[in-house]
Amino acid sequence: MSITLYIDDPSNPKVKAFLQFIKTLDFVRAEEDEKFELDAEHMRILEQRRKERLSGKQDFFSREEVKQSAMAKIKKKSSR
């Protein structure tokens, strides 16, 4: 079983005590998320893609459009 806890104020002393406690339990594996940051090259690529999308040079599909397209392809394959 996996449970995710979202802690809004990690500096709260009660939170620190709680985390210290659960880390002592042998059946609990506590993993803390590290902040992830994109490097300059990835940021440049994302900015270029954003500009292409906004200028109309690159197509953009909503999540729902992609889902509908995929479902249509699945239905087409299964009807063969």
C-alpha positions in Angstrom: 0.0 0.0 0.0 1.2 3.5 -0.8 0.0 6.7 0.9 1.0 10.2 -0.1 0.9 13.0 2.4 1.0 16.6 1.4 2.4 18.8 4.1 1.8 22.6 3.7 4.1 23.8 6.4 7.2 21.6 6.8 8.7 24.0 9.2 6.0 23.3 11.8 7.5 21.6 14.8 4.7 19.1 14.9 5.4 18.1 11.3 9.1 17.5 12.1 8.2 15.4 15.1 5.7 13.4 13.1 8.2 12.7 10.3 10.9 11.7 12.8 8.4 9.3 14.4 7.2 7.6 11.2 10.9 7.2 10.1 11.4 5.0 13.2 8.8 2.5 12.1 10.3 -0.6 10.3 7.2 -0.9 8.0 7.4 2.7 6.7 9.7 4.0 4.0 9.8 7.8 4.0 11.0 9.5 0.9 11.2 13.3 0.6 10.7 14.9 -2.7 13.5 17.1 -3.9 12.7 20.2 -5.9 13.3 19.6 -9.6 14.6 22.5 -11.7 15.2 22.6 -15.4 18.6 23.6 -16.7 19.0 26.5 -19.1 19.1 24.3 -22.2 15.7 22.6 -21.3 14.2 26.0 -20.6 15.4 27.3 -24.0 13.8 24.3 -25.7 10.5 24.8 -23.8 10.5 28.5 -24.6 11.1 27.8 -28.3 8.3 25.2 -28.4 5.9 27.7 -26.6 6.7 30.4 -29.2 6.1 28.0 -32.0 2.8 26.9 -30.5 1.6 30.5 -29.9 2.6 31.6 -33.5 0.7 28.7 -35.0 3.8 26.9 -36.4 3.1 23.9 -34.1 -0.2 22.2 -33.6 -1.6 22.0 -30.1 -4.1 19.4 -28.9 -5.9 19.4 -25.6 -5.8 16.4 -23.4 -9.4 15.6 -24.3 -8.7 15.8 -28.0 -5.7 13.4 -27.7 -7.9 11.0 -25.6 -10.7 11.1 -28.2 -8.2 10.5 -31.0 -6.7 7.5 -29.2 -10.0 6.0 -28.4 -11.1 6.3 -32.0 -8.0 4.5 -33.2 -8.6 1.7 -30.6 -12.2 1.3 -31.7 -11.1 1.2 -35.3 -8.5 -1.5 -34.6 -11.0 -3.6 -32.5 -13.7 -3.5 -35.2 -11.4 -5.1 -37.8 
